[in-house]
C-alpha cells in the first residue's frame, strides 16, 4: 500500500498544459492573468525569461469552480 501524500493538492502543471486545457494562446493567457485578478499566480523556477512556469493544480481547479459557480448564478 502506498502512503497518501498530504501535498498532492499542491501538485504543479506546466504553463503549456494550462494553455491547452483552457484553450488559450500564450498571449491570451497573459491577457487573462492581467484582466482577471482572481486567476492563480504562476510559479517560476528561475530568474531568466526562459525559466519554466508552473501553476498549482488545486488553485486552477478552485478558480474554475468559482467561474462555473458565477455562470450558474446568472
Protein Blocks (a to p, Z undefined) as FASTA:
>chain_A
ZZddfklmmcccdfklmmmmnopafklmmmmmmmmmmbccdddedjbfklccdddfklmm
mmmmmmmmmmmmZZ
